[in-house]
């Protein structure tokens, strides 16, 4: 369910300001999105796995909070990240 090290490094390089930038909001949203997508596929296959479903709901709410913060502080970056990840239809 979790991401491996290579996927994390690839996402940090793509969305971060440098190779070590794992703390910026853009990178965190991208990492959460990839985890959400894998858990969504898992939830579709395993309909009775309520523990993973709860984890999925928590991840979605965490990403929502980060996107709300990003929209408030840096609207241009918010638009770029939502379009690149195809998260919201604004």
C-alpha positions, 0 to 999 in steps of 0.5 A: 500500500505504501510507496517504495523509495524510488517512487518517492524520489521520483515524485520529489524530483518532479514536484519539489524545488530540489532533490531533497525537498520532501516537505513542501506542500506540492510534494506532500500533495503529490505523494498523498495522491499516489497513495490515495490512488493505490488505496482506491484500487485496493478498496475496489478489489477488497470491498470488505476491508474497512480498515484500509477504507478508513485509512483512505478517508484519512488520507483524503482529508489530509490532502484536502487540508493541504490543498486548502492551505496551498490555495490560500498561500500560493494560488498559482501553485495550487492551480498547477498541482491540481491540473498536473495531478488531475485532482479537482475540476475547477 
